[in-house]
Amino acid sequence: MSSYGNDFNYDFQVSVRPEDAAARKVYYNYEMGDFQVDEMPGLSVFTRNAAGDIFHTYSAYARGLDILIGAYNFLDLVPKGRDEAELPWTMAWVRRHDDYEDDHKAGSGCAC
């Protein structure tokens, strides 16, 4: 189900309204923190009972969503891991197959 066109993302603190961003502090992941971007990752799970009542059963934010990013599971097994200490933001290393510079293939030992 999409949250497009409604306040769901604001209600669950994963989207930031401009007036909140101007304050430079926002509520995200169950705490107040520095404003970084106007959309942040989050996942919520709901269930509906036979009477039609809806219950919020689970929410996860930030690192709590790592299990859903399959690449992390593999990177956590290798010596350098996610190598995030050298990068400006989490997942900065992610590239689509056509996002690398042309010289990436040269010298990489890849016959792609």
Secondary structure, 3 states (H helix, E strand, C coil): CCCCCCCHHHHCCCECCHHHHHCCEEEECCEEEECCCCECCEEEEEEECCCCCEEEEEEEEHHHHHHHCHHHHHHCCCCCCCCHHHCCCCCCCCCCCCCCCHHHCCCCCCCC
